[in-house]
Amino acid sequence: MQLGLIASREYLDSEDSPLHRLLHRCGDDIRKLRLTLRVPADTYEAVGRISGFADCPALMSYPGDRFHDIIRMAAAILDADGSDALDGVIHLAAPGDESIVAPEVRALKRLCLVHAKPYLITAASAVEWIEAERILCELTPRPPNGLRQQFARQAIALIAHDAWKPCLVEFVVRHFALLSGFSRRICTGTTGRRLNDLVRQQGWSGNEAWATCYESGPTGGDAQIADLVLSGQCQRVIFFHDVRVSHPHEADMLLLERAIAASTAEVVYFSGAAVAYRWAEAAEREVRDRP
């Protein structure tokens, strides 16, 4: 497996940055999974300075400037079989880093979604994705991490564009027990009402609605959820994007993603159905196999 890794320049040298914490936390897993990290040339030396990654075969550098290297990553997302093919991207952007709205970065994200590959914008997401791969590859498990208790203390947002709402409904049906284990489920208006109707038909007997509904996306729901993320009231977000059409509230969607990126150590964010399904499979296996 090969992932692209991009980090804001201010994260490269700080020992306490999300980039350094991620690699210290996941270094052993990266090696055991035989995961290769492809990084821009200006990131290679900084990552190499992190303990255990100097001269590490798991770390490979692109040859050019950052602009061209990101374009190379975008092209590698399309490469199904070549040695340069990428299976996803980790992009850790510092608050205020305007490069996340650059055309090459937006194209990279869009191509990951189109080709059903992870585009991970928080350190917490990257840690959880690598852990999911560890579980699904049946590597030696980590000590129990209390997922049942962890989920029971967390709120999860479930969001989908119109064309993907049926897929989100199917996702909820398939992973109903897992999602019901969270303390709270948060949705934009149309999606939430649809899910509440669904679970009532399936016999949901909770005293409260299964999903808490905010405004629809076009009328401000994404901004409301962004506020919950920044205030620590939402720890996970799953968003089924429709990247093949334009959206009049795209600014609100970008606002939500910037709020998530600013909460890099605390918030897990998975965009796209394929990524969400793979995470859910691993999470259910972990919960089932732990005492």
C-alpha positions as CSV (number, residue, x, y, z in Angstrom):
1,M,0.0,0.0,0.0
2,Q,1.2,3.5,-0.8
3,L,-0.1,6.8,0.5
4,G,0.7,10.3,-0.4
5,L,1.6,12.5,2.6
6,I,1.4,16.3,2.5
7,A,1.8,18.6,5.6
8,S,1.8,22.3,6.0
9,R,5.3,23.7,6.2
10,E,4.8,24.9,9.8
11,Y,4.3,21.2,10.8
12,L,7.6,20.0,9.4
13,D,10.0,21.1,12.1
14,S,7.9,21.2,15.3
15,E,8.3,18.1,17.4
16,D,4.8,18.6,18.8
17,S,3.1,19.0,15.4
18,P,0.4,16.7,14.2
19,L,2.7,15.3,11.6
20,H,5.3,14.3,14.1
21,R,2.7,12.9,16.5
22,L,1.2,10.8,13.7
23,L,4.4,9.3,12.6
24,H,5.6,8.5,16.2
25,R,2.2,6.9,16.9
26,C,2.0,4.9,13.7
27,G,5.6,4.2,12.9
28,D,5.5,0.5,13.8
29,D,2.2,0.0,12.0
30,I,3.6,1.7,8.9
31,R,6.4,-0.9,8.8
32,K,4.3,-3.9,9.7
33,L,1.7,-3.0,7.0
34,R,4.6,-2.4,4.5
35,L,3.1,1.0,3.9
36,T,5.0,3.4,1.8
37,L,4.7,7.2,2.3
38,R,5.3,9.3,-0.8
39,V,6.1,12.9,0.2
40,P,6.9,16.2,-1.6
41,A,10.7,16.8,-1.8
42,D,10.5,19.7,0.7
43,T,8.9,17.3,3.3
44,Y,11.3,14.4,2.9
45,E,14.2,15.7,5.1
46,A,11.8,16.9,7.8
47,V,10.1,13.5,8.0
48,G,13.4,11.8,7.9
49,R,14.5,13.6,11.0
50,I,11.7,12.0,12.9
51,S,13.0,9.1,15.0
52,G,12.9,5.9,13.0
53,F,12.3,7.4,9.6
54,A,15.8,8.4,8.6
55,D,16.8,6.2,5.6
56,C,13.5,4.3,6.1
57,P,12.4,2.4,2.9
58,A,8.8,3.2,3.9
59,L,9.6,6.9,3.0
60,M,10.0,8.0,-0.6
61,S,10.4,11.5,-2.0
62,Y,9.0,13.0,-5.2
63,P,11.7,14.8,-7.2
64,G,10.3,18.3,-7.8
65,D,8.8,21.4,-6.2
66,R,5.7,21.0,-4.1
67,F,3.3,22.3,-6.8
68,H,4.5,19.7,-9.3
69,D,4.7,16.9,-6.6
70,I,1.0,17.4,-5.7
71,I,0.1,17.2,-9.4
72,R,2.1,13.9,-9.5
73,M,0.1,12.6,-6.6
74,A,-3.2,13.5,-8.4
75,A,-2.0,11.5,-11.5
76,A,-0.9,8.6,-9.3
77,I,-4.4,8.3,-7.8
78,L,-5.6,7.3,-11.3
79,D,-2.7,4.8,-11.8
80,A,-4.2,1.4,-10.9
81,D,-1.2,-0.9,-11.3
82,G,2.0,1.2,-11.7
83,S,4.8,1.5,-9.1
84,D,3.8,5.1,-8.5
85,A,0.1,4.3,-7.9
86,L,-1.3,5.8,-4.7
87,D,-4.0,4.2,-2.5
88,G,-4.9,7.4,-0.8
89,V,-3.6,10.7,0.6
90,I,-3.0,12.1,4.0
91,H,-3.1,15.9,4.0
92,L,-2.4,17.7,7.3
93,A,-3.1,21.4,6.8
94,A,-2.5,23.9,9.6
95,P,-5.3,26.4,10.5
96,G,-4.9,29.3,8.1
97,D,-3.0,27.4,5.5
98,E,-4.5,28.8,2.3
99,S,-3.0,26.1,0.1
100,I,-5.9,23.8,0.8
101,V,-8.0,25.8,-1.6
102,A,-5.4,25.7,-4.4
103,P,-6.6,24.1,-7.6
104,E,-4.1,21.3,-7.5
105,V,-5.1,20.4,-3.9
106,R,-8.8,20.5,-4.7
107,A,-8.2,18.4,-7.8
108,L,-6.3,15.8,-5.7
109,K,-9.1,15.6,-3.2
110,R,-11.7,15.3,-5.9
111,L,-9.8,12.5,-7.7
112,C,-9.5,10.6,-4.4
113,L,-13.3,10.7,-4.0
114,V,-14.0,9.8,-7.6
115,H,-11.8,6.8,-7.4
116,A,-13.0,5.7,-3.9
117,K,-9.6,6.3,-2.2
118,P,-9.1,7.9,1.3
119,Y,-8.3,11.6,1.5
120,L,-7.5,12.1,5.2
121,I,-7.3,15.7,6.4
122,T,-6.7,15.1,10.2
123,A,-4.1,13.3,12.1
124,A,-6.9,11.5,14.0
125,S,-8.3,10.2,10.7
126,A,-4.9,9.0,9.5
127,V,-4.3,7.1,12.8
128,E,-7.7,5.5,12.7
129,W,-7.4,4.6,9.0
130,I,-4.0,2.9,9.6
131,E,-5.4,1.1,12.6
132,A,-8.4,-0.1,10.5
133,E,-6.0,-1.5,7.9
134,R,-4.1,-3.2,10.8
135,I,-7.3,-4.8,12.0
136,L,-8.4,-5.9,8.5
137,C,-5.0,-7.4,7.8
138,E,-5.3,-9.4,11.1
139,L,-2.0,-8.2,12.5
140,T,-1.3,-8.6,16.1
141,P,-3.9,-6.5,17.9
142,R,-3.1,-3.6,20.1
143,P,-4.0,-3.6,23.7
144,P,-7.8,-3.0,24.2
145,N,-8.6,0.6,23.5
146,G,-12.2,0.6,24.8
147,L,-13.9,1.3,21.5
148,R,-17.4,0.7,23.0
149,Q,-16.7,3.3,25.7
150,Q,-15.0,5.6,23.2
151,F,-18.0,5.6,20.8
152,A,-20.5,5.9,23.7
153,R,-18.9,9.3,24.6
154,Q,-18.7,10.6,21.0
155,A,-21.1,12.3,18.6
156,I,-20.9,11.4,14.9
157,A,-22.2,13.5,12.0
158,L,-23.7,11.7,9.0
159,I,-24.0,13.9,5.9
160,A,-24.7,13.1,2.2
161,H,-25.4,15.0,-0.9
162,D,-28.7,14.3,-2.6
163,A,-27.4,11.7,-5.1
164,W,-25.7,9.8,-2.2
165,K,-28.5,9.9,0.3
166,P,-29.7,6.4,-0.7
167,C,-26.2,5.1,-0.2
168,L,-26.0,6.7,3.3
169,V,-29.4,5.1,4.2
170,E,-27.9,1.7,3.1
171,F,-24.8,2.4,5.1
172,V,-26.9,3.1,8.2
173,V,-29.0,-0.1,7.7
174,R,-25.9,-2.2,7.4
175,H,-24.0,-0.7,10.3
176,F,-27.0,0.3,12.5
177,A,-25.7,-1.3,15.7
178,L,-22.3,0.4,15.4
179,L,-23.8,3.8,14.7
180,S,-26.4,3.4,17.4
181,G,-23.6,3.0,19.9
182,F,-22.5,6.6,19.6
183,S,-23.8,9.1,22.2
184,R,-25.4,11.2,19.4
185,R,-25.9,11.2,15.7
186,I,-26.0,14.6,13.9
187,C,-27.3,15.2,10.5
188,T,-28.2,18.0,8.1
189,G,-32.0,18.4,7.9
190,T,-33.1,16.3,4.9
191,T,-30.7,13.4,5.7
192,G,-31.6,13.4,9.3
193,R,-35.4,13.3,8.7
194,R,-34.9,10.4,6.2
195,L,-32.8,8.4,8.7
196,N,-35.3,9.0,11.5
197,D,-38.1,7.8,9.4
198,L,-36.1,4.7,8.5
199,V,-35.2,3.7,12.0
200,R,-38.8,4.2,13.2
201,Q,-39.9,1.7,10.5
202,Q,-37.2,-0.7,11.8
203,G,-38.6,-0.4,15.4
204,W,-36.3,2.2,16.9
205,S,-37.7,2.5,20.4
206,G,-35.4,5.2,21.8
207,N,-37.0,8.1,23.8
208,E,-35.4,10.6,21.5
209,A,-35.0,10.8,17.8
210,W,-32.2,8.6,16.5
211,A,-30.6,11.6,14.6
212,T,-30.5,15.2,15.7
213,C,-31.4,17.3,12.7
214,Y,-29.9,20.7,11.9
215,E,-30.6,22.8,8.8
216,S,-30.2,21.3,5.4
217,G,-26.8,21.9,3.7
218,P,-27.9,24.7,1.4
219,T,-29.5,26.6,4.2
220,G,-26.6,26.4,6.7
221,G,-26.4,22.9,8.2
222,D,-22.8,22.5,7.3
223,A,-21.9,25.7,9.2
224,Q,-23.8,24.5,12.2
225,I,-21.9,21.2,12.3
226,A,-18.6,23.1,11.8
227,D,-19.5,25.0,15.0
228,L,-20.1,21.7,16.8
229,V,-16.8,20.4,15.6
230,L,-14.9,23.5,16.8
231,S,-16.6,23.5,20.2
232,G,-15.8,19.8,20.8
233,Q,-19.4,18.6,20.5
234,C,-18.8,16.4,17.4
235,Q,-15.8,14.1,17.3
236,R,-16.5,12.2,14.0
237,V,-17.8,13.2,10.6
238,I,-18.8,10.9,7.7
239,F,-19.7,12.8,4.5
240,F,-20.8,11.1,1.3
241,H,-19.8,13.7,-1.3
242,D,-21.1,14.1,-4.8
243,V,-18.1,15.6,-6.5
244,R,-19.4,15.2,-10.1
245,V,-21.8,18.2,-9.8
246,S,-21.3,21.8,-8.4
247,H,-23.0,22.9,-5.2
248,P,-24.3,26.4,-4.5
249,H,-23.2,26.0,-0.9
250,E,-19.7,24.9,-1.6
251,A,-18.3,27.6,0.6
252,D,-20.2,26.1,3.6
253,M,-18.7,22.7,2.8
254,L,-15.2,24.1,2.7
255,L,-15.9,25.9,6.0
256,L,-16.8,22.5,7.5
257,E,-13.7,20.8,6.2
258,R,-11.5,23.7,7.5
259,A,-13.1,23.3,10.9
260,I,-12.4,19.6,10.9
261,A,-8.8,20.2,9.7
262,A,-8.3,22.7,12.5
263,S,-9.3,19.9,15.0
264,T,-6.7,17.6,13.6
265,A,-5.9,15.7,16.8
266,E,-9.5,15.2,17.9
267,V,-11.8,14.7,14.9
268,V,-12.0,11.7,12.6
269,Y,-13.3,12.5,9.2
270,F,-14.0,10.1,6.4
271,S,-15.4,11.3,3.1
272,G,-16.8,8.9,0.5
273,A,-18.8,5.7,0.8
274,A,-16.0,3.3,0.2
275,V,-13.8,4.7,2.9
276,A,-16.7,4.8,5.4
277,Y,-17.6,1.2,4.7
278,R,-14.0,0.0,5.2
279,W,-13.7,1.9,8.5
280,A,-17.1,0.5,9.7
281,E,-16.0,-3.1,8.9
282,A,-12.8,-2.7,10.9
283,A,-14.6,-0.9,13.8
284,E,-17.2,-3.7,14.0
285,R,-14.5,-6.4,14.0
286,E,-12.6,-4.6,16.7
287,V,-15.7,-4.1,18.9
288,R,-16.7,-7.8,18.3
289,D,-13.3,-9.3,19.1
290,R,-12.6,-7.3,22.2
291,P,-13.9,-8.3,25.6
